[in-house]
Amino acid sequence: MSRTHHAHGAEPSQRMLRVAELIRHQIAQMLARNEIVDPVLEQHVVTVSRVAMSPDLKLATVFVMPLGGKDEAEVLRAFDRHKKFLRGEIAHSVNLKFAPEVRFRIDDSFDNVARIDALLNSDRVRRDLEQPHPDEENGAQQ
């Protein structure tokens, strides 16, 4: 599989997914054990929801969300202050030729889920779901 295959929006390889999950697990464990000494991170419960790897495995984008979505910018700055430490810990725990560069982003998928949920619960969608579908009416007559 070529590198350009991933650059054009194709699915990540199994290796990319495996390394991403190992990194996600490592960072989540470090947070749970309070190994990242930072007053901001100590005050927040942070979810490490996913990690996306570049095809060459040299860049890990870590998606995080503080509980309740509070102080997102402050939490990102705290993670940025500890990038070097986190990269070193990842290098020790994940067996790779090169330790990936780590960057942090707020995971907006929680917002997307809430938006979709609100749409599905809207009056317009409920009204459409309650109306019988024409095919269902014909099928009942046969």
N, C-alpha and C positions, 0 to 999 in steps of 0.2 A: 504494500500500500504506500503510495507516494505521499510526501509531505503536503503537496498541493491538494490532495484528497481532503484533508482536514481543514485546510485553509478556506474552503468554499462551503462551509456549513455542514459538512457531512458528520455523521455520528463519530464520536471518539472511539479509539481502539480499545480493546480489552486491557491493554497495558496502561493506557492513559487513565482508564477508569480505576484500575487496581491501585496505581500509585496515588491517584487523587483520594481514594478512600483511606489509604494508609496515612496520608498527610492529615486528612480531616480527623481521623481517629486520634492521631498523635496530639494535635492541637487541642482537641476536646479534652483529652486526658490531662494535659498540662493545665488547662483552665480548671478542671475539677479538683486537681491536687494543689491549686494555688501556686504553681511553679513560676508563673509570670508575675513578678512583684511590681504592681502598679496600683496606686490608690483608685484610679478610675475603674480598672477591671475588677478590683476587689469589691467595689460597690455595686456591680452589675452582674446579673446572671446572663451569660452570653451563649447563644446557640450557634454552633458552627454547622450550618445547614448543608453546605456542599463545597467541593473544591473542583475547579476546572483546571486541567493541565494543558499546556501548549503541546503540540505534536512532538516537539523535541525534548519534552519533559524538563525544560529549563526555566519555566515560569509556572508558578502555582497561584491561581486567583482564588482566594479563600473568601467565601460568602458567609457573613456573620449577621446576627440580629440580636441586639440586647432585648431582654424581656420587656414587653410592652412598647418596644420601639423608642424607648427613652434615651436621650443623649447620644444619638447615633454618631454625630460628628466627633464628639469627645471620645467615644469608644474607638472609632477608626484611628484617631490620632494616637491613642494609647497603644494600639496594635502596631502602628507605624514606628513608634519609639522602640519597640522590641523586635523589629524585623530581623536584625542581625542575630540575636539570641535564638529566635524561633528557627531561623534557617540552620543554625548550628545544631539545634536539637533534632530537627528533621533529618539532617545529614547523618546523625548518629543512629537514628531509629529506622530510617528507610534506606535500604540498600540500593543506592544509585551511583552511577559514575560521577555525576555532578549534583551537588545540592541545588535544588531549584531556587530561583529568586522568588520571594513571597510578596504578594500584594493583597490588600484587604479591601473588600467592597461590602456595602450593606446589601443584604439579600432582599430584593423587592418582590420576590415570589409570594411572600405573605400578603402583600398588598393586592397582588393579582388574584389570589384566591378569595380574598374578601370582596373584591369587585365582582368576580364571577358569581359568588354566592349571593350578593345583593341583586344581581341581574336575574338569577334563577328564582329568587323570592319576590320579584317585582310583580305587581298586579297584571301587567301586560302578558308576561310569560305564563302566569297562573291561568289567566283567561284562555290563552292559546292551548294550554295543556288540558283544560276542562272540556273544550269543544271536541266532539268526536271527529276523527280523521275520516275523509271520504272512503278510503280503502277499507276501513274497519266496518263502515256501514254496509258496503257491498258484500263483504265477507260474511256478515251476520245473516244476510238474506239467502245465501247459497245453501 
